[in-house]
Amino acid sequence: MQKIIEFAHYLLKEKITSSDICLDMTLGNGNDTLFLLKYAKFVYAFDIQKEALENSYKKLLKYNNYKLILDPHENFDKYIKEPIKGVIFNLGYLPKGNKNITTNCETTLKTLNKALNVISTNGIIIIVVYPGHEEGMKESLKLNDFLKTLDQKKFEVLKYEFFNQINNPPYLFAIEKIVKE
């Protein structure tokens, strides 16, 4: 079986092409952006920590089809007016960074709502959830409740998790838009 991030990347690779625009809503250390750059036309990546942009920039030097943006992900619509085919959220905190600076359920849901409205038909939104810390558990519960309410005629929602692991392991949601609104 594929691990959570491997499966997230697999799903994105199946959907995006070299003519598509993608968003990395949580840049972190740049691993998801680096993955997307290999398949997408252009990637916009957001983070609220300057350290994340600095760490990522070093990994992305050989590419020029991206923009790193030091701004909260809920502001993505201020920067992007093109159709979006793929989105990834890798929630939580910056690996090896300050664990007190995390994504939170209010801004994650606000951003997700905006993304659901602008994602292209057959586009995909991936959300990797880390319920093993306090804010991550809040996000997990709110996302579970919210995603259950999405209209099944407009969106298909998949939850991928390793059911028998201890300590609240990460899991992912994949949301595919199946109908043009």
C-alpha positions in Angstrom: 0.0 0.0 0.0 1.1 3.5 -0.6 1.8 5.8 2.3 -0.3 8.9 2.7 1.9 11.4 0.8 2.7 8.8 -1.9 -1.0 8.3 -2.4 -1.6 12.1 -2.4 1.0 12.5 -5.2 -0.3 9.5 -7.1 -3.8 11.1 -7.2 -2.5 14.5 -8.3 -0.3 12.9 -11.0 -3.4 11.1 -12.4 -5.3 14.4 -12.7 -2.8 17.2 -13.7 -1.1 17.8 -17.0 1.5 20.1 -18.3 -1.2 22.7 -19.2 -2.6 22.9 -15.7 -2.3 25.4 -12.8 -1.9 24.0 -9.3 -1.8 25.3 -5.8 0.2 24.2 -2.8 -1.7 25.8 0.0 0.9 24.8 2.7 4.4 25.1 1.2 6.3 23.9 4.2 9.7 22.6 3.0 8.6 22.5 -0.6 8.2 18.8 -1.2 4.6 19.0 -2.6 5.5 22.0 -4.7 8.6 20.2 -6.1 6.4 17.2 -7.0 3.8 19.4 -8.7 6.4 21.3 -10.7 7.3 18.1 -12.6 3.7 17.8 -14.0 2.0 21.1 -13.9 2.3 24.2 -16.1 2.6 26.5 -13.1 2.4 26.2 -9.3 1.5 28.8 -6.8 2.6 28.0 -3.2 1.6 29.7 0.0 3.0 29.8 3.5 2.9 32.3 6.4 6.5 31.6 7.5 9.5 33.2 5.7 11.5 30.1 6.8 9.3 27.9 4.7 9.9 30.0 1.6 13.7 30.1 2.2 13.8 26.3 2.8 11.8 25.6 -0.3 13.5 28.0 -2.6 16.7 26.0 -2.3 14.9 22.9 -3.6 13.3 24.6 -6.5 16.3 26.4 -8.0 16.2 24.4 -11.3 12.5 25.3 -12.0 11.0 28.6 -13.1 7.3 27.7 -13.3 6.3 28.6 -9.8 5.7 31.5 -7.4 6.2 31.3 -3.7 3.9 33.6 -1.8 4.4 34.7 1.8 0.7 35.1 2.7 -2.0 33.0 4.3 -3.6 30.4 2.0 -7.0 31.9 2.4 -5.8 34.9 0.3 -5.0 32.7 -2.7 -7.8 34.3 -4.8 -5.9 37.7 -4.6 -3.1 36.1 -6.7 -4.7 33.6 -9.1 -7.3 34.2 -11.7 -6.6 31.2 -13.9 -8.5 27.9 -13.8 -7.1 25.6 -11.1 -6.8 21.8 -11.7 -5.0 20.6 -8.6 -4.7 21.7 -5.0 -2.9 20.3 -2.0 -3.1 21.1 1.7 -0.5 19.4 3.9 -1.9 20.6 7.2 -0.2 21.0 10.6 3.1 22.7 11.3 6.4 23.2 9.4 8.5 20.1 9.8 11.5 20.9 12.1 9.9 24.3 12.6 7.9 25.9 15.4 5.2 23.5 16.4 3.1 26.3 17.9 2.6 27.8 14.4 0.0 25.5 12.8 -2.8 25.6 10.3 -6.2 26.0 11.9 -9.7 24.8 11.2 -11.2 28.2 10.6 -8.8 29.3 7.9 -8.5 25.8 6.4 -12.3 25.6 6.0 -12.5 29.2 4.6 -9.8 28.4 2.1 -11.3 25.0 1.2 -14.7 26.7 0.5 -13.0 29.1 -1.9 -11.1 26.3 -3.6 -14.2 24.2 -4.0 -15.8 27.1 -5.9 -12.9 27.7 -8.3 -11.5 24.2 -8.9 -12.0 23.1 -12.5 -14.4 20.2 -13.4 -12.4 17.0 -12.9 -10.0 18.9 -10.7 -8.8 17.5 -7.4 -8.2 18.9 -4.0 -6.0 16.8 -1.6 -6.0 17.5 2.1 -3.5 15.7 4.3 -4.7 15.8 7.9 -2.6 15.3 11.0 -4.9 14.7 14.0 -2.0 13.8 16.3 -1.7 17.3 17.8 -4.4 19.5 19.3 -5.1 21.9 16.4 -4.8 19.0 14.0 -7.5 17.1 15.8 -9.8 20.1 15.6 -9.2 20.4 11.9 -9.8 16.7 11.5 -13.1 16.8 13.2 -14.3 19.9 11.4 -13.2 18.6 8.0 -14.9 15.3 8.6 -18.2 17.0 9.4 -17.9 19.5 6.6 -16.9 17.1 3.8 -19.8 14.8 4.6 -22.2 17.6 3.6 -20.8 18.2 0.1 -23.3 17.5 -2.6 -22.5 14.0 -4.1 -23.8 15.2 -7.4 -21.0 17.8 -7.6 -18.1 16.3 -5.6 -16.8 12.9 -4.9 -14.9 12.7 -1.6 -12.5 9.9 -0.7 -11.0 9.3 2.8 -7.7 7.3 2.8 -6.4 6.2 6.1 -4.5 3.4 7.8 -7.1 2.2 10.2 -5.0 0.0 12.6 -2.3 2.5 13.4 -2.0 4.1 16.9 -1.5 7.7 17.9 -3.9 9.3 15.5 -1.9 8.8 12.3 -2.2 11.2 9.3 -4.8 10.5 6.6 -6.0 12.2 3.5 -9.1 13.5 1.8 -9.3 13.7 -2.0 -12.1 15.8 -3.4 -12.9 15.6 -7.1 -15.2 18.1 -8.7 -17.5 16.1 -11.0 -20.0 18.7 -12.3 -19.5 22.2 -13.6 -21.4 24.7 -11.5 
